[in-house]
Amino acid sequence: MPVRRVLHGVLLCSLVVGALSMAVPAQAPAPVPPADPGRRPSRVVLTWRDDPARTQAVTWRTDALVDEAFAELAEASANPGFAALARRSPARTTAVPVPSGTAYYHEARFSALRPDTMYAYRVGDGATWSEWFHFRTAAAEPAPFSFIYVGDAQNDLRSLWSRAIRAAILDAPRSRFVLHAGDLVNVGESDDEWGEWFGAGSWINGMIPQVPAVGNHEFGRLNREDPRQLTTLWRPQFALPEDGPEGLAETVYSFDYQGVRVIVLNSVAETRLADQAAWLESRLKDNRNRWTVVAFHHPVFSVAGERDNPTIRNAWKPLFDKYGVDVVLTGHDHSYGRGQNLTEGVNRRDEETGTVYVVSVSGPKMYEVGKARSWATRTGANVQLYQVVNVSPQSLRFESRTVTGQLFDAFEITKARNGRRRFIDRKPELSGTY
């Protein structure tokens, strides 16, 4: 072969390789239409309606041919014959219109369970069943445990958010629940997007209870003049406590877990902030748990751009101060911020602490951090994160990690018998730009 032709080939190869190595903006993949609903159960997800130590709820969906559905439950055993001891419970079914026709959402509730016990369950119609899943009930008394907290998933759920939830579970496989700070999807009425969300979590949703807060993207409206309405898919697919204010069922709720009171608020319902404040005070005033965690979507203290939420801050922060809420976990800003504040709202960096506020993001949609964010002692942008919170009667340890496993932020709160809190900042030195 002539030398000139060889050189030409080498040059052409180099140009192609160089072009491929150039940074090309990623094109978001189109949502993948879900393969369900069918006769086989899909989108299986654990939640709670009542006491996590003695009850459990599960929802799933099928096509409209499954007009009678059940759940079977037994104490888990290493002996595969455990299924012979399973008891069957009927499910409540709700028909929901979806683009492919009608989907049937089924909900079963397990009650009279033993605390701190592993159970196995499956769901189906009596002939076609899911696999057997495991879950463990909460202990009846305060005891150490961990949970996962994630900010907005929202976009590219199948292709990119999946790595966040899966990395979190690999990091903390014994977590007792996953708390989502709203905007689980981008378009609340999109059945395809919910299919991707459930696909990303897959079996995780069936074994570890999910604790979702609503975000603004779970709401929509047909016309600009209409009020925003919660997606019709929310309540059929999440069976949540109904202890909140009237009209806000399953978007404002609370539960107690091994010495922690978890309170979820609806920051999208702007006209109901005062109603929620009155309910919030009732849940904070009558609280014998050692720790209190509050979660909702819009931050009390924002971190992205020029965003700010003064109405939420004015409505709820005085109660967080008054009753000593330990941490407030939020999303919405598509970046990271963490800081602790005195009751009068001044930033504090010594050992004692007021409420610690966190904003985080788990999906790929990112905003830059605003310049004037002095409230935060750790900020970051353009990084997918998940958080693991370890709680014991003596301390609450918080770690934020990137989806590639790097420790991004950390702190610890210890609490004396008299309730006095001591804050220990454990944030690492970071390499790279965030």
FITOR-726276 format. One record per residue (C-alpha): residue number from 1; x, y, z. Coordinates in steps of 0.02 Angstrom, whole numbers, plus 32768, in hexadecimal, padded with zeros to 4 digits. Example, Ala and Ser with C-alpha at 12.3 -4.5 7.8 and 13.67 -1.06 7.14 Angstrom:
2
(site 1 (8267 7F1F 8186));
(site 2 (82AC 7FCB 8165));
This chain:
434
(site 1 (8000 8000 8000));
(site 2 (8047 80AD 7FD4));
(site 3 (808D 810F 8067));
(site 4 (801E 81A4 803C));
(site 5 (7F81 813A 804B));
(site 6 (7FBA 80F4 80F4));
(site 7 (7FDE 81A1 8136));
(site 8 (7F36 81DE 80F7));
(site 9 (7EE0 814E 8152));
(site 10 (7F3D 8173 81F4));
(site 11 (7F10 822B 81E9));
(site 12 (7E59 8204 81C7));
(site 13 (7E56 818A 825A));
(site 14 (7EA2 820F 82CC));
(site 15 (7E21 828F 8297));
(site 16 (7D92 8216 82B9));
(site 17 (7DD6 81E6 8364));
(site 18 (7DF4 829D 838E));
(site 19 (7D43 82C9 835D));
(site 20 (7CFB 823E 83C7));
(site 21 (7D61 8275 845E));
(site 22 (7D20 8327 8456));
(site 23 (7C9D 8354 84D8));
(site 24 (7BF4 8342 8484));
(site 25 (7B59 837B 84E1));
(site 26 (7AF9 82E1 8518));
(site 27 (7A51 82CD 84C6));
(site 28 (79CC 8299 8541));
(site 29 (797F 81F3 850F));
(site 30 (78C4 81EF 84F1));
(site 31 (785E 819E 857C));
(site 32 (784D 80E4 8560));
(site 33 (7795 80AE 8557));
(site 34 (7775 8034 85E5));
(site 35 (775A 7F7F 85B8));
(site 36 (76D2 7F76 863C));
(site 37 (7645 7F6F 866A));
(site 38 (762B 7EB5 8650));
(site 39 (75EC 7E24 86B5));
(site 40 (7691 7E13 8711));
(site 41 (76A2 7E8E 87A3));
(site 42 (7713 7F24 8781));
(site 43 (7746 7FC5 87DA));
(site 44 (7743 7F6E 8883));
(site 45 (7769 7FEA 890D));
(site 46 (7769 7FE1 89CB));
(site 47 (7728 8071 8A35));
(site 48 (76D1 808A 8ADC));
(site 49 (7626 80C6 8B0B));
(site 50 (7637 80A0 8BC4));
(site 51 (76B8 806B 8C48));
(site 52 (7757 802B 8BF1));
(site 53 (7775 7FB2 8C80));
(site 54 (76D2 7F54 8C68));
(site 55 (7690 7F7B 8BBA));
(site 56 (76C7 7F87 8B05));
(site 57 (7672 7FBC 8A64));
(site 58 (769A 7F88 89B2));
(site 59 (7658 7FC4 890A));
(site 60 (766F 7F7F 885B));
(site 61 (761A 7F86 87B4));
(site 62 (75D7 7F15 872C));
(site 63 (7568 7F22 8695));
(site 64 (74AA 7F29 86A4));
(site 65 (749A 7E6D 868C));
(site 66 (74D0 7E54 8742));
(site 67 (7430 7E85 879C));
(site 68 (745C 7E27 883D));
(site 69 (7507 7E35 888E));
(site 70 (755B 7DF6 892C));
(site 71 (75F8 7DFF 8994));
(site 72 (7641 7D6C 89F1));
(site 73 (76AE 7D81 8A8C));
(site 74 (7716 7D0F 8AFB));
(site 75 (77A8 7D23 8B72));
(site 76 (7844 7D11 8B09));
(site 77 (78AA 7C73 8B1D));
(site 78 (7944 7C29 8ACD));
(site 79 (78DA 7B8F 8AB0));
(site 80 (7884 7BA5 8A06));
(site 81 (77EB 7B4D 8A4B));
(site 82 (77BB 7BEC 8AAC));
(site 83 (7737 7C13 8A28));
(site 84 (76C7 7B88 8A6A));
(site 85 (76A8 7BF4 8B04));
(site 86 (767B 7C92 8AA2));
(site 87 (75D8 7CE8 8AC7));
(site 88 (7578 7D3C 8A39));
(site 89 (7530 7DED 8A3E));
(site 90 (74BB 7E39 89BD));
(site 91 (74F2 7ED8 8965));
(site 92 (748F 7F75 8943));
(site 93 (748F 7FA0 8889));
(site 94 (7487 804B 8834));
(site 95 (7471 8063 8779));
(site 96 (74DE 80ED 872F));
(site 97 (74DC 8126 8678));
(site 98 (7587 811B 8625));
(site 99 (75B9 8133 856D));
(site 100 (75B0 8079 854D));
(site 101 (74FE 806F 8591));
(site 102 (74DA 804C 8648));
(site 103 (7552 8013 86CE));
(site 104 (7518 7FC1 876F));
(site 105 (7576 7FF7 880A));
(site 106 (756A 7F80 889D));
(site 107 (758D 7FA2 8955));
(site 108 (759E 7F23 89DF));
(site 109 (75BD 7F45 8A97));
(site 110 (7613 7ED1 8B12));
(site 111 (75E7 7EE8 8BCA));
(site 112 (7606 7E95 8C72));
(site 113 (76BD 7E7D 8C44));
(site 114 (7747 7E5B 8CC2));
(site 115 (77C5 7EE9 8CDD));
(site 116 (7877 7ED4 8C9C));
(site 117 (7848 7E3B 8C36));
(site 118 (7871 7E0B 8B83));
(site 119 (77DD 7DDD 8B17));
(site 120 (77CB 7D99 8A67));
(site 121 (773B 7DCA 89F6));
(site 122 (7701 7DBD 8944));
(site 123 (7672 7E0D 88E2));
(site 124 (7606 7DCB 8855));
(site 125 (755D 7D8D 881E));
(site 126 (7565 7CDD 8864));
(site 127 (75B1 7C92 87C6));
(site 128 (7632 7D11 878C));
(site 129 (76A4 7D4F 8817));
(site 130 (7737 7DC1 8832));
(site 131 (77D7 7D7D 887C));
(site 132 (77E3 7D71 893A));
(site 133 (7824 7E13 8987));
(site 134 (7869 7E2E 8A37));
(site 135 (784F 7EBF 8AAE));
(site 136 (7873 7EDA 8B67));
(site 137 (77FE 7F31 8BDF));
(site 138 (783F 7FBC 8C4F));
(site 139 (7871 7F98 8D03));
(site 140 (77F0 7FCD 8D84));
(site 141 (7871 8030 8DE8));
(site 142 (78FA 80AB 8DB5));
(site 143 (7988 8051 8D5F));
(site 144 (7A12 807C 8CE2));
(site 145 (79E5 807B 8C29));
(site 146 (7A0F 80D3 8B87));
(site 147 (79A8 8120 8AFB));
(site 148 (79CD 8169 8A50));
(site 149 (799B 8219 8A1B));
(site 150 (799E 8255 8966));
(site 151 (7975 82FA 8915));
(site 152 (791E 830F 886D));
(site 153 (7929 827D 87F5));
(site 154 (78BA 82CF 8770));
(site 155 (7916 82B6 86CA));
(site 156 (796B 8229 8669));
(site 157 (792A 81B1 86EB));
(site 158 (7956 8111 8692));
(site 159 (79FE 8146 864C));
(site 160 (7A48 81B1 86D7));
(site 161 (79E0 81B7 8777));
(site 162 (79E8 80FA 8781));
(site 163 (7A9F 8102 87AE));
(site 164 (7A78 8172 8844));
(site 165 (79F7 8102 8896));
(site 166 (7A5C 8065 8871));
(site 167 (7AFE 80B0 88B4));
(site 168 (7AA1 80E2 8953));
(site 169 (7A61 8032 8970));
(site 170 (7B0C 7FE5 894F));
(site 171 (7B55 805F 89CD));
(site 172 (7ACE 8047 8A52));
(site 173 (7A76 7FA2 8A2C));
(site 174 (7A28 7F95 8AD9));
(site 175 (79D1 803D 8ACF));
(site 176 (7920 8036 8B14));
(site 177 (78D0 80B3 8A9C));
(site 178 (78F5 812B 8A0E));
(site 179 (78BA 81E0 8A22));
(site 180 (789C 8242 8981));
(site 181 (7895 8301 898B));
(site 182 (781C 831A 88F9));
(site 183 (7823 8324 883B));
(site 184 (7832 826A 8826));
(site 185 (7806 8283 876E));
(site 186 (7802 8317 86F7));
(site 187 (774D 8309 86BD));
(site 188 (76DD 82C5 8746));
(site 189 (7659 8281 86CF));
(site 190 (76D8 8228 8661));
(site 191 (76BE 816D 8674));
(site 192 (775E 8151 8611));
(site 193 (77C6 81B8 868B));
(site 194 (777C 815D 8721));
(site 195 (77A6 80BC 86C7));
(site 196 (785B 80F5 86BF));
(site 197 (785A 8129 8776));
(site 198 (781A 807F 87AD));
(site 199 (7891 8029 8735));
(site 200 (7927 8085 877E));
(site 201 (78F9 804D 882E));
(site 202 (78BA 7FA3 87F5));
(site 203 (78C2 7F21 8882));
(site 204 (7901 7FA5 88FC));
(site 205 (7851 7FEF 8904));
(site 206 (7809 7F45 8931));
(site 207 (7880 7F27 89C3));
(site 208 (78A6 7FD2 8A0D));
(site 209 (7814 8047 8A33));
(site 210 (780E 80E9 89D1));
(site 211 (77E4 818E 8A27));
(site 212 (77BC 8210 89A0));
(site 213 (7799 82CA 89B2));
(site 214 (773D 8322 8924));
(site 215 (7799 83A0 88B9));
(site 216 (7757 841F 883D));
(site 217 (7771 83A4 87AF));
(site 218 (76F5 832D 87FE));
(site 219 (7674 83B4 87DB));
(site 220 (762E 83F1 8735));
(site 221 (759C 844C 86E7));
(site 222 (753C 843D 8644));
(site 223 (7534 84FA 8629));
(site 224 (759F 8589 8667));
(site 225 (750C 85D2 86C7));
(site 226 (74E4 8530 8722));
(site 227 (752B 8509 87CF));
(site 228 (75B2 8485 87D0));
(site 229 (7575 83D8 87FB));
(site 230 (75D3 8345 8845));
(site 231 (75F1 82BD 87C4));
(site 232 (756A 8238 87C1));
(site 233 (75F3 81B4 87CE));
(site 234 (7634 81EC 887A));
(site 235 (75B4 81A2 88EF));
(site 236 (7595 80FD 8893));
(site 237 (764E 80D4 888F));
(site 238 (7683 810E 893E));
(site 239 (7622 80D5 89D7));
(site 240 (7654 8157 8A57));
(site 241 (7618 818E 8B04));
(site 242 (7579 81F4 8B04));
(site 243 (7596 8256 8BA4));
(site 244 (75B0 82FF 8B4E));
(site 245 (753A 8393 8B3D));
(site 246 (7498 8377 8ADD));
(site 247 (74B0 8387 8A22));
(site 248 (756B 8360 8A2B));
(site 249 (755D 82A5 8A45));
(site 250 (75FA 8243 8A1D));
(site 251 (765E 82E0 89F6));
(site 252 (766B 8319 8AAC));
(site 253 (768A 828D 8B27));
(site 254 (76F7 824B 8BB4));
(site 255 (7733 81A9 8C03));
(site 256 (77A7 8172 8C90));
(site 257 (783A 80FF 8C70));
(site 258 (78A8 80BC 8CFD));
(site 259 (78B8 8161 8D5A));
(site 260 (78A6 81D7 8CC5));
(site 261 (780B 823A 8C96));
(site 262 (7808 8253 8BDA));
(site 263 (7796 82E0 8B9C));
(site 264 (7774 82FD 8AE3));
(site 265 (7728 83A2 8AAB));
(site 266 (76E0 83E3 8A06));
(site 267 (773D 8482 89D7));
(site 268 (76E3 848B 892F));
(site 269 (763A 84AE 8981));
(site 270 (7660 8568 8999));
(site 271 (75AF 8592 89D4));
(site 272 (75B7 850E 8A5C));
(site 273 (765A 853E 8AB4));
(site 274 (75FE 857F 8B4E));
(site 275 (7593 84E2 8B59));
(site 276 (762E 8479 8B4F));
(site 277 (7683 84E5 8BD3));
(site 278 (75F6 84C3 8C4F));
(site 279 (75FF 8409 8C2A));
(site 280 (76BE 840D 8C31));
(site 281 (76BA 845B 8CDE));
(site 282 (7646 83D2 8D1B));
(site 283 (76C1 834D 8CDE));
(site 284 (7756 83A9 8D2A));
(site 285 (7704 83D0 8DD0));
(site 286 (76CC 831E 8DED));
(site 287 (7773 82CC 8DC3));
(site 288 (77C9 8256 8E3B));
(site 289 (784C 8220 8DBC));
(site 290 (78FF 8252 8DD6));
(site 291 (7918 828D 8D23));
(site 292 (78AD 82EE 8CA8));
(site 293 (78C7 82EE 8BEC));
(site 294 (785C 835B 8B7A));
(site 295 (7859 834C 8ABC));
(site 296 (7807 83AD 8A2F));
(site 297 (7834 83EF 8984));
(site 298 (785A 84AB 8985));
(site 299 (78EF 84DE 89F2));
(site 300 (78DE 854C 8A8B));
(site 301 (7986 8594 8A57));
(site 302 (79A8 858D 899C));
(site 303 (7A4E 856C 894A));
(site 304 (7A33 857C 888D));
(site 305 (7A3C 8622 8832));
(site 306 (79CB 86A8 887B));
(site 307 (7946 8630 88BB));
(site 308 (78F2 8651 8962));
(site 309 (7858 860F 89BB));
(site 310 (782D 8690 8A42));
(site 311 (7777 8659 8A56));
(site 312 (77AC 85A9 8A82));
(site 313 (7835 85E8 8AF4));
(site 314 (77BF 865E 8B4F));
(site 315 (7737 85DB 8B62));
(site 316 (779D 8547 8BA0));
(site 317 (784A 857A 8BDD));
(site 318 (780C 85C7 8C81));
(site 319 (77C4 851C 8CAD));
(site 320 (7865 84C3 8C7F));
(site 321 (78BE 853A 8CF6));
(site 322 (783E 852F 8D81));
(site 323 (7838 8472 8D87));
(site 324 (78EC 844C 8D5E));
(site 325 (78DA 83F1 8CB7));
(site 326 (7980 839E 8C95));
(site 327 (798B 839A 8BD7));
(site 328 (7923 83DA 8B46));
(site 329 (793E 837F 8AA0));
(site 330 (790A 83D0 89FC));
(site 331 (7927 83D5 8940));
(site 332 (78EC 8444 88B1));
(site 333 (798D 84A8 8896));
(site 334 (79EB 8423 8832));
(site 335 (7A8B 8445 8891));
(site 336 (7ACC 8425 8941));
(site 337 (7ACD 848F 89DC));
(site 338 (7ADE 8469 8A96));
(site 339 (7AE7 84DC 8B2C));
(site 340 (7AA7 84EF 8BDD));
(site 341 (7A4F 8584 8C26));
(site 342 (7A2A 85D7 8CCB));
(site 343 (7975 85EF 8CFB));
(site 344 (7981 86A5 8CC4));
(site 345 (79C1 866F 8C1A));
(site 346 (7A78 86A0 8C28));
(site 347 (7AF5 8625 8BE1));
(site 348 (7B55 85C7 8C67));
(site 349 (7BF5 8564 8C5C));
(site 350 (7C20 8537 8D0F));
(site 351 (7BFE 8493 8D66));
(site 352 (7B49 84B2 8D99));
(site 353 (7AC5 84B4 8D13));
(site 354 (7A14 84DB 8CE7));
(site 355 (79BA 8484 8C59));
(site 356 (7A2B 8445 8BCE));
(site 357 (79E7 846B 8B20));
(site 358 (7A16 8405 8A87));
(site 359 (79EF 8419 89CE));
(site 360 (7A23 838E 8958));
(site 361 (7A0A 8344 88AA));
(site 362 (7A18 8291 886C));
(site 363 (79E7 82A4 87B4));
(site 364 (7A4C 82EF 8725));
(site 365 (79F4 8398 8715));
(site 366 (7A6A 8419 8764));
(site 367 (7A68 84D2 8794));
(site 368 (7AFB 853D 87CB));
(site 369 (7B0F 8573 8880));
(site 370 (7AE3 8629 88A0));
(site 371 (7B6E 86A0 88D3));
(site 372 (7B21 86E1 8974));
(site 373 (7B01 8640 89D3));
(site 374 (7B56 8663 8A79));
(site 375 (7ADD 85F3 8AD8));
(site 376 (7B2E 8557 8A8E));
(site 377 (7BD1 850D 8ACC));
(site 378 (7BDA 8490 8A3D));
(site 379 (7B97 84AD 898E));
(site 380 (7BA9 8455 88E7));
(site 381 (7B66 8450 8836));
(site 382 (7B6C 83DB 87A1));
(site 383 (7B7A 833F 880C));
(site 384 (7AFB 82B3 8826));
(site 385 (7AEE 8288 88DE));
(site 386 (7A98 8217 895A));
(site 387 (7A99 8222 8A18));
(site 388 (7AA2 819D 8A9F));
(site 389 (7A64 81CD 8B4C));
(site 390 (7A94 815E 8BDF));
(site 391 (7A2E 8177 8C7E));
(site 392 (7A48 8134 8D2D));
(site 393 (7A02 8170 8DD3));
(site 394 (7AA5 81D0 8DEE));
(site 395 (7ACD 8219 8D43));
(site 396 (7A95 8241 8C93));
(site 397 (7B1E 822A 8C10));
(site 398 (7B05 826F 8B61));
(site 399 (7B6D 8248 8AC7));
(site 400 (7B53 828A 8A17));
(site 401 (7BAB 8227 898E));
(site 402 (7BBE 823A 88D3));
(site 403 (7B79 81B0 8865));
(site 404 (7C2D 817A 8848));
(site 405 (7C48 815F 8903));
(site 406 (7CA8 81FA 8939));
(site 407 (7C7D 8244 89E2));
(site 408 (7C3B 82F2 89BC));
(site 409 (7BFB 8331 8A63));
(site 410 (7BE5 82EF 8B13));
(site 411 (7BB1 8328 8BC0));
(site 412 (7B7A 82DE 8C65));
(site 413 (7B01 831A 8CEA));
(site 414 (7B0C 82D4 8D98));
(site 415 (7A86 82F1 8E1A));
(site 416 (7A97 82F4 8ED8));
(site 417 (7A13 82B5 8F4F));
(site 418 (79D3 8366 8F66));
(site 419 (79BB 8377 8EAA));
(site 420 (7A4E 83EA 8E8D));
(site 421 (7A9A 83CC 8DE2));
(site 422 (7B50 83CF 8DB0));
(site 423 (7B7C 83E1 8CF9));
(site 424 (7C1A 8396 8CAD));
(site 425 (7C45 83C8 8BFC));
(site 426 (7C99 8336 8BA2));
(site 427 (7C9A 8378 8AF0));
(site 428 (7D32 833B 8A8F));
(site 429 (7DAD 839D 8A29));
(site 430 (7D73 838C 8976));
(site 431 (7DDC 8375 88DB));
(site 432 (7D96 83BB 883A));
(site 433 (7D16 8444 881B));
(site 434 (7C63 843B 885B));
